[in-house]
Amino acid sequence: MFDIEDIRAQWARQRPDIDTRPMGLIGRVVRLATIYREEMGKTFARHGMNAASFDVLATLLRSGPPHALSPNQLLATMMVTSGTMTNRIDQLEKDGLVARVPNPEDKRSVHVKLTPRGIEKIDAAITDHVVVQKRLVEGLSEADQIQLNSMLDKGLSSLNRS
């Protein structure tokens, strides 16, 4: 795999007129995100899920008892289309991890609720997930992590994408 600075050096030789500092920064962020995604994906797979199913189940768990949200509430936390969300919910329901239950405030709609099996599954997965995340950032001191979080927040805010 080519080092990012090697790539920048090649560009400097070919196009000395362009500033490749953003290329270096973005290249590092993308490479790091790819590594993180791959490592977390391994954890999800060990628990029989993927990032998408983990995301839905984790959202329901962290919402607190009764671990139920409307499809629109779930949709608001994820960057997917309603059709994609419906497919995710259908698959999780088929696997016995969630159930569609009547909305207690509006009988015309439903909530998606974790089943006992779903709670057990996501609870085990989140425990392992947090361990993996800790391992992935252990090369950074606590101060580094705070500084990096702050810098990334600043970058997201500058793009209005917090």
Number of C-alpha atoms within 10 A of each C-alpha: 3 6 11 16 14 11 14 17 14 12 15 14 9 10 12 11 9 9 12 17 11 9 14 17 12 13 16 14 13 12 13 13 12 12 13 15 12 12 15 19 17 16 20 21 13 11 16 12 19 15 15 15 19 21 16 22 29 20 19 25 20 10 12 10 10 10 19 25 21 18 17 11 14 22 17 11 11 13 10 12 9 14 9 13 20 13 11 15 23 15 14 20 18 11 12 14 21 26 20 19 15 15 15 10 8 9 9 8 13 18 21 24 25 28 17 11 13 21 19 12 19 26 15 11 21 18 10 17 20 13 11 17 13 11 10 15 13 11 10 11 10 11 9 12 14 12 12 13 12 12 12 14 14 14 13 12 11 10 9 8 9 10
